[in-house]
Amino acid sequence: MKFKNKVYIITGATSGMGRSIALEFAKEGASLMLSGRNKERGEKVRTLSSQKNTSHFFSGDLSLELVNKSLVEECMTTFGRLDGVITNAGMLGLGNITDLPSEDWHKTFQINVHSVYYLLKYSIPEMLKNENGVVVINSSIAAFKSFPNHPAYCASKAAAVALAKQAALDYGPKIRVNAICPGPVDTPFLHDSAIAFPDPKSAVEEAGNSTLMKRLGQPEDIAKLAVFLASDDASWITGCSYTIDGGILTAG
Ligand SMILES: NC(=O)c1ccc[n+]([C@@H]2O[C@H](COP(=O)([O-])OP(=O)(O)OC[C@H]3O[C@@H](n4cnc5c(N)ncnc54)[C@H](OP(=O)(O)O)[C@@H]3O)[C@@H](O)[C@H]2O)c1
């Protein structure tokens, strides 16, 4: 039980990787403050992750600063402590630079970057009270590689990696901060991204075949890396970005 008596905020917990991260953290005994907008899915994940611990679900749109502040406050009111934050909520904002409405560019940055900044801004002071804390930021291989019609997504995910390194520099040694950069993972998000590619029908299958492991990632693959990075097993790891992509970047 790596996370017994510890409390973590996990954003984007209503679906895909966030859901799996919640379930893996729960197996390790963590108490969880889960967040997302969809209350029905949030309640399901809360119930599933409440076997050996306590989980709470907080519903709200994290693109707004005050919602991030309230999420941290709710965590402190409920549990009285905070040991780590997993920022995972994200959106695609598809469209090339000349066609993408400016509003969509801003929305993408609001959730993929600004929310990460807001969450760190309000959660780091709480973790510093224990003189110990961890942050895991779910970025993407899109931080390093371009994809058709993904300018807002790629730029925002690169910003998330930069933010992880900056926070590691400014708040070490008390707070460790790392980024995870997944390749194609089989979630609703990946299937939504298919329309950006020349042949949407085959895009998802091709993504799996383009990896060296010849398959899409599963949300559990990412959740296990998040557990490792948040745990004391990774106590000498900070300011790093972990590519977890079945080898798709290496394949070129
Ligand atoms: N799937 C991939 O291939 C892939 C690859 C690399 C990186 N990623 C990144 O991994 C993360 C998780 O994605 P996923 O694939 O697991 O997608 P997903 O299944 O669609 O989940 C996205 C999550 O983000 C939450 N969310 C989105 N906008 C939000 C907002 N404004 N406020 C609060 N919550 C919000 C959603 O909650 P509600 O629906 O309840 O609002 C949902 O829980 C994202 O940051 C994504 O960029 C995905």
The ligand as an SDF file (V2000), in Angstrom:
LIG
                    3D

 48 52  0  0  0  0  0  0  0  0999 V2000
   -5.8900    9.4830  -25.2670 N   0  0  0  0  0  0  0  0  0  0  0  0
   -4.7170    9.8060  -25.7650 C   0  0  0  0  0  0  0  0  0  0  0  0
   -4.2790    9.2250  -26.7690 O   0  0  0  0  0  0  0  0  0  0  0  0
   -3.8640   10.8490  -25.0860 C   0  0  0  0  0  0  0  0  0  0  0  0
   -2.5020   10.8920  -25.4190 C   0  0  0  0  0  0  0  0  0  0  0  0
   -1.6700   11.7960  -24.7660 C   0  0  0  0  0  0  0  0  0  0  0  0
   -2.1770   12.6070  -23.7650 C   0  0  0  0  0  0  0  0  0  0  0  0
   -3.4910   12.5590  -23.4620 N   0  0  0  0  0  0  0  0  0  0  0  0
   -3.9410   13.4330  -22.3640 C   0  0  0  0  0  0  0  0  0  0  0  0
   -4.4310   12.6360  -21.3200 O   0  0  0  0  0  0  0  0  0  0  0  0
   -5.3860   13.3640  -20.5420 C   0  0  0  0  0  0  0  0  0  0  0  0
   -6.6070   12.4980  -20.3050 C   0  0  0  0  0  0  0  0  0  0  0  0
   -7.1920   12.2200  -21.5540 O   0  0  0  0  0  0  0  0  0  0  0  0
   -8.0180   10.8840  -21.8690 P   0  0  0  0  0  0  0  0  0  0  0  0
   -7.4530   10.3550  -23.1130 O   0  0  0  0  0  0  0  0  0  0  0  0
   -8.1370   10.0240  -20.6790 O   0  0  0  0  0  0  0  0  0  0  0  0
   -9.4130   11.5750  -22.2780 O   0  0  0  0  0  0  0  0  0  0  0  0
  -10.9140   11.4630  -21.7960 P   0  0  0  0  0  0  0  0  0  0  0  0
  -11.2740   10.0420  -21.5470 O   0  0  0  0  0  0  0  0  0  0  0  0
  -11.7100   12.2370  -22.7860 O   0  0  0  0  0  0  0  0  0  0  0  0
  -10.8980   12.2570  -20.4120 O   0  0  0  0  0  0  0  0  0  0  0  0
  -10.7230   13.6420  -20.3490 C   0  0  0  0  0  0  0  0  0  0  0  0
  -11.0320   14.0820  -18.9260 C   0  0  0  0  0  0  0  0  0  0  0  0
  -10.8010   15.5050  -18.8120 O   0  0  0  0  0  0  0  0  0  0  0  0
  -11.9250   16.0890  -18.1440 C   0  0  0  0  0  0  0  0  0  0  0  0
  -12.0960   17.4720  -18.5830 N   0  0  0  0  0  0  0  0  0  0  0  0
  -11.9930   17.9620  -19.8420 C   0  0  0  0  0  0  0  0  0  0  0  0
  -12.2400   19.2810  -19.8510 N   0  0  0  0  0  0  0  0  0  0  0  0
  -12.5070   19.6430  -18.5610 C   0  0  0  0  0  0  0  0  0  0  0  0
  -12.8270   20.8530  -17.9230 C   0  0  0  0  0  0  0  0  0  0  0  0
  -12.9420   22.0060  -18.6180 N   0  0  0  0  0  0  0  0  0  0  0  0
  -13.0130   20.8580  -16.5950 N   0  0  0  0  0  0  0  0  0  0  0  0
  -12.8970   19.7220  -15.8680 C   0  0  0  0  0  0  0  0  0  0  0  0
  -12.6000   18.5290  -16.4100 N   0  0  0  0  0  0  0  0  0  0  0  0
  -12.4050   18.4910  -17.7410 C   0  0  0  0  0  0  0  0  0  0  0  0
  -13.0900   15.2110  -18.5530 C   0  0  0  0  0  0  0  0  0  0  0  0
  -14.1140   15.3300  -17.5810 O   0  0  0  0  0  0  0  0  0  0  0  0
  -15.6960   15.5200  -17.9290 P   0  0  0  0  0  0  0  0  0  0  0  0
  -15.9440   14.7840  -19.2060 O   0  0  0  0  0  0  0  0  0  0  0  0
  -16.3750   14.9520  -16.7390 O   0  0  0  0  0  0  0  0  0  0  0  0
  -15.8390   16.9800  -18.0260 O   0  0  0  0  0  0  0  0  0  0  0  0
  -12.4850   13.8150  -18.5450 C   0  0  0  0  0  0  0  0  0  0  0  0
  -12.5170   13.2740  -17.2320 O   0  0  0  0  0  0  0  0  0  0  0  0
   -5.6440   14.6550  -21.3140 C   0  0  0  0  0  0  0  0  0  0  0  0
   -4.9410   15.7190  -20.7190 O   0  0  0  0  0  0  0  0  0  0  0  0
   -5.0840   14.3600  -22.6970 C   0  0  0  0  0  0  0  0  0  0  0  0
   -4.6190   15.5230  -23.3280 O   0  0  0  0  0  0  0  0  0  0  0  0
   -4.3540   11.7160  -24.1040 C   0  0  0  0  0  0  0  0  0  0  0  0
  1  2  1  0
  2  3  2  0
  2  4  1  0
  4  5  1  0
  4 48  2  0
  5  6  2  0
  6  7  1  0
  7  8  2  0
  8  9  1  0
  8 48  1  0
  9 10  1  0
  9 46  1  0
 10 11  1  0
 11 12  1  0
 11 44  1  0
 12 13  1  0
 13 14  1  0
 14 15  2  0
 14 16  1  0
 14 17  1  0
 17 18  1  0
 18 19  2  0
 18 20  1  0
 18 21  1  0
 21 22  1  0
 22 23  1  0
 23 24  1  0
 23 42  1  0
 24 25  1  0
 25 26  1  0
 25 36  1  0
 26 27  1  0
 26 35  1  0
 27 28  2  0
 28 29  1  0
 29 30  1  0
 29 35  2  0
 30 31  1  0
 30 32  2  0
 32 33  1  0
 33 34  2  0
 34 35  1  0
 36 37  1  0
 36 42  1  0
 37 38  1  0
 38 39  2  0
 38 40  1  0
 38 41  1  0
 42 43  1  0
 44 45  1  0
 44 46  1  0
 46 47  1  0
M  CHG  2   8   1  16  -1
M  END
$$$$
